[in-house]
């Protein structure tokens, strides 16, 4: 099993407004299109094959009425009552059926694969398959995606369309996840999904101990508060375990901003942690 970080889903009220909003931060985003018969649409911001999906609902009743599998992305959107912020993220595979069998053998709840599609703004149809996983814990597991097109074909298409040319030369660094026990979660997920466990460190700003898990395309960092107060402690208290921050490496001065319910840290390259 060789999984790569694929994308993180940030739910927003109006994805069509995202491309203009991100220009201020030196990021290039484009409108993606609509998910057929699901009531959702998106905008996309790419960093190679990794990307941020800004997902919105053009028809909430259609979303609610859909026959969504347990642990699916749209089920999570409904459970969070269409609130803005990070919802879920996906790992990419090229062996989804074999992976499904391996996850079942590991004791996970497995739903899928299911076939999905999105109509692009140019009218073309993009297709992929999804696998939804559960383990009964409070933290949602990543969902698994397999694209119908090969990675090399998809990346060349993104280059040809000029979608990888951020004015800030931004790269995806990592997704931070609030976790009640980050060390235990990182080890468990390494067992399920692979990835390389990194050295833990203390983040004074977040007042958390952090446990990295590295994947090609983007890393995960599980953050557990060491104080009763602080941003991560408050997040766990109010919303439970979930993703809360994306860190991007750029050529601009470092800053952290709040965008549509999600935290974004823009870190200048070569700056120390």
Beta strands, then each sheet from edge to edge (+ up, - down):
strand 1: 4-11
strand 2: 30-35
strand 3: 40-47
strand 4: 50-57
strand 5: 85-92
strand 6: 109-120
strand 7: 125-134
strand 8: 143-147
strand 9: 171-178
strand 10: 196-197
strand 11: 201-203
strand 12: 208-214
strand 13: 219-225
strand 14: 242-250
strand 15: 255-259
strand 16: 262-268
sheet 1: 1+ 4+ 3- 2+ 6- 7+ 8- 5- 1+
sheet 2: 10+ 12- 13+ 9+ 14- 16- 15+
sheet 3: 10+ 12- 11+
end
